[in-house]
Amino acid sequence: MASKALRTDAKIVPERKEEALKILDSLIIKLFVSVLDEKQIIERHILKERLANLIELSHHDEELKETLHALVNEL
């Protein structure tokens, strides 16, 4: 069952890549802290889905969200 937030067709906008990488680093750290705090062992696809959910809940513009989704797909 795939998450609706996980956008596998997203494209990287080259002008926004550096900005997106910084945001993605922050989101990954937040996700890892959450997972460790909950003492969970989760698989990669679930981590990707949770990252996608965080991206969708963020207040970034659609172009940046698309770039973030594309970078998550590369993980």
C-alpha positions as YAML, in Angstrom:
chain: A
units: angstrom
residues:
- id: 1
  name: MET
  ca: [0.00, 0.00, 0.00]
- id: 2
  name: ALA
  ca: [1.67, 3.19, -1.19]
- id: 3
  name: SER
  ca: [1.25, 6.49, 0.56]
- id: 4
  name: LYS
  ca: [-0.65, 9.22, -1.26]
- id: 5
  name: ALA
  ca: [2.02, 11.68, -0.09]
- id: 6
  name: LEU
  ca: [4.85, 9.75, -1.78]
- id: 7
  name: ARG
  ca: [5.12, 11.33, -5.24]
- id: 8
  name: THR
  ca: [7.21, 9.03, -7.42]
- id: 9
  name: ASP
  ca: [6.81, 11.24, -10.50]
- id: 10
  name: ALA
  ca: [8.34, 14.36, -8.92]
- id: 11
  name: LYS
  ca: [11.12, 16.20, -10.77]
- id: 12
  name: ILE
  ca: [14.10, 18.08, -9.37]
- id: 13
  name: VAL
  ca: [14.03, 21.80, -10.08]
- id: 14
  name: PRO
  ca: [17.78, 22.54, -10.45]
- id: 15
  name: GLU
  ca: [17.47, 26.10, -9.12]
- id: 16
  name: ARG
  ca: [15.91, 24.81, -5.88]
- id: 17
  name: LYS
  ca: [18.09, 21.73, -5.32]
- id: 18
  name: GLU
  ca: [20.51, 23.24, -2.77]
- id: 19
  name: GLU
  ca: [17.67, 24.76, -0.77]
- id: 20
  name: ALA
  ca: [15.78, 21.45, -0.87]
- id: 21
  name: LEU
  ca: [18.84, 19.47, 0.26]
- id: 22
  name: LYS
  ca: [19.18, 21.64, 3.37]
- id: 23
  name: ILE
  ca: [15.50, 21.22, 4.21]
- id: 24
  name: LEU
  ca: [15.65, 17.49, 3.53]
- id: 25
  name: ASP
  ca: [18.61, 17.11, 5.89]
- id: 26
  name: SER
  ca: [16.58, 18.78, 8.61]
- id: 27
  name: LEU
  ca: [13.52, 16.62, 7.93]
- id: 28
  name: ILE
  ca: [15.61, 13.44, 7.99]
- id: 29
  name: ILE
  ca: [17.12, 14.39, 11.34]
- id: 30
  name: LYS
  ca: [13.65, 15.12, 12.76]
- id: 31
  name: LEU
  ca: [12.38, 11.80, 11.45]
- id: 32
  name: PHE
  ca: [15.31, 9.84, 12.89]
- id: 33
  name: VAL
  ca: [14.89, 11.51, 16.27]
- id: 34
  name: SER
  ca: [11.20, 10.62, 16.22]
- id: 35
  name: VAL
  ca: [11.91, 7.01, 15.25]
- id: 36
  name: LEU
  ca: [14.61, 6.63, 17.90]
- id: 37
  name: ASP
  ca: [12.43, 8.27, 20.52]
- id: 38
  name: GLU
  ca: [9.63, 5.82, 19.73]
- id: 39
  name: LYS
  ca: [12.19, 2.97, 19.74]
- id: 40
  name: GLN
  ca: [10.92, 1.79, 16.37]
- id: 41
  name: ILE
  ca: [12.56, -0.36, 13.78]
- id: 42
  name: ILE
  ca: [11.09, 0.59, 10.43]
- id: 43
  name: GLU
  ca: [11.86, -0.23, 6.84]
- id: 44
  name: ARG
  ca: [13.16, 2.16, 4.20]
- id: 45
  name: HIS
  ca: [9.85, 2.47, 2.33]
- id: 46
  name: ILE
  ca: [8.10, 3.50, 5.55]
- id: 47
  name: LEU
  ca: [10.80, 6.11, 6.24]
- id: 48
  name: LYS
  ca: [10.25, 7.47, 2.72]
- id: 49
  name: GLU
  ca: [6.49, 7.63, 3.30]
- id: 50
  name: ARG
  ca: [6.97, 9.47, 6.59]
- id: 51
  name: LEU
  ca: [9.36, 11.93, 4.92]
- id: 52
  name: ALA
  ca: [6.82, 12.48, 2.15]
- id: 53
  name: ASN
  ca: [4.16, 13.20, 4.77]
- id: 54
  name: LEU
  ca: [6.45, 15.74, 6.45]
- id: 55
  name: ILE
  ca: [7.07, 17.40, 3.09]
- id: 56
  name: GLU
  ca: [3.36, 17.65, 2.37]
- id: 57
  name: LEU
  ca: [2.70, 19.15, 5.81]
- id: 58
  name: SER
  ca: [5.44, 21.76, 5.34]
- id: 59
  name: HIS
  ca: [4.72, 25.34, 4.38]
- id: 60
  name: HIS
  ca: [6.99, 25.37, 1.33]
- id: 61
  name: ASP
  ca: [5.86, 26.30, -2.17]
- id: 62
  name: GLU
  ca: [4.86, 23.56, -4.62]
- id: 63
  name: GLU
  ca: [8.05, 23.81, -6.70]
- id: 64
  name: LEU
  ca: [10.21, 23.23, -3.64]
- id: 65
  name: LYS
  ca: [7.96, 20.41, -2.42]
- id: 66
  name: GLU
  ca: [8.30, 18.70, -5.80]
- id: 67
  name: THR
  ca: [12.10, 18.95, -5.60]
- id: 68
  name: LEU
  ca: [12.02, 17.55, -2.06]
- id: 69
  name: HIS
  ca: [9.88, 14.62, -3.21]
- id: 70
  name: ALA
  ca: [12.26, 13.92, -6.10]
- id: 71
  name: LEU
  ca: [15.24, 13.92, -3.70]
- id: 72
  name: VAL
  ca: [13.44, 11.51, -1.36]
- id: 73
  name: ASN
  ca: [12.89, 9.21, -4.36]
- id: 74
  name: GLU
  ca: [16.67, 9.16, -4.90]
- id: 75
  name: LEU
  ca: [17.34, 7.89, -1.37]
...
